[in-house]
Amino acid sequence: MFSKRSLEGEILIDHAASPGVTPDEVGTFSEVAVGKGGLYESAINTCGHCSCMVVLNPKRTRDRGWCSHCDRYLCDACAYQLHLTLTCKNVKHRMEEILNAIEKHGPNPLLIPNEL
C-alpha cells in the first residue's frame, strides 16, 4: 500500500566533534543551525516539481504542499505556483520544455526563455 511517508528520507547533522555553526553563519541558506556538540535529525522530502530537498519541520502547523496531478509533495515556492496557475509542472515537464527550447534556439542558455 502506497503511503506519503514512504517518500521521505532522513537528514542527520552531527556536530559532536566539531565547532558547529551559528544562525548568523548559516544565514538564509538554511533554517537549521546546529551548534557545538549538537545533533539534528529530521525527515526530508524532495519537491515533486523542482527536486529541491525540503527538511520537514515537526513544529509546522500548516499543511505541506501536495500536487494531486503528480501525487508528490511540493516545496512552499512550488505549492504557491501551483496555487496560482493550477498547472502541474514537474521535473519531467520542465526538462522537456528546456530540451525543446534548446532544439528551437540552439544550445546557448541565454536564448532560453526565463519562464522555464
N, C-alpha and C positions, 0 to 999 in steps of 0.2 A: 504494500500500500504506500502511495506517494505521500510525503509529508514535507511541508515547507522547511522544517528543521533539518531535513536530510540534505539541504543545500548549504548548510552552514559549515564554516571552517572554524579554526581557532587561532588566536594570536596569543603569544606568550612573550612578555618583555621581562627579562630577569636582570636586575642591576645589583645582584648580591655581591659581586666582586668588582663593581665599577663605581665611578663617582655619580652616575645618573645624570639626569637633565632637569633643569628647572622650567617652569612655564614660560619664562622670558626667552630661554634658549630655544624652546620648541616654536614659539611664536604662533603664527596662523597655520603652520604646516600640519599640526595635529592638535587635538584636544587632550591627548594622553601625554602626561609628563610624569615619568617615574623617577623619583629621587634616589639618593644613595641608599643602597641596600634594599630597594623596593622591588616588588614583584607585581606585575599586572597581567591578568588573564581575562580574555573575553571571547565571545563568539564573533565571527565576521561573516559577511556575505559579499558576493560580487554583484554589482549592479547589472541587471539584465540588458540595459540599454547602452551604457558607456564602459562597462567592465572595470570600473574602479572598485577598490576594496572598501567596504563600509564596516567600521567597528560598531557592533551593536551595543548601545548604551543600555545597561539593565535598568537605569532610572528613568528612561524615556517614557513619557505618558501618552503622547500622541501616536497614532498608528504609523507604521512603516509603510512607505510607498510600495504598491504592488500593481503590476500590469496584468490585466486579465487576458490580454491578447497573447502574450508570450509566456504567461504564467511564471513570472520571475519577480524577485524583489527589486526595488529601484532605490538609488540614492535620492536625496532630497531635491537636487537640481533636476534630475530626470523625471521625478514624480511631478514637479512643478510644470515642466514642459509637457508632460502627458496630460496634465490637467488643463493646460491652455489649448493644446492642439487636438487632443483626443486621438492622436496618431501614435501607434507603436513603431518606434524606430530603434530596433535592437541593433546589436553589433553587426549582425549579418547584413541587414538592410543598409547600414551606414557604409560598410565595406563595399557593397555592390554599387552604391552611389559614387563613392570615391573612385572605384575602378572605371565606372562609366565616364566620369569626368576626366580621368587620365586618358582614356581612349579618345574622348572628344577633343580635349585641349592639349594633349601631349603630356609628357612626364614632368613638366615644370610645375612645382607646387604653388607658385604664385598665381597661376591661372585657374586653380581650382576654387570655385566659389566658397566664400566663408560660411555660408549657411549649412554646409555639410558638417 
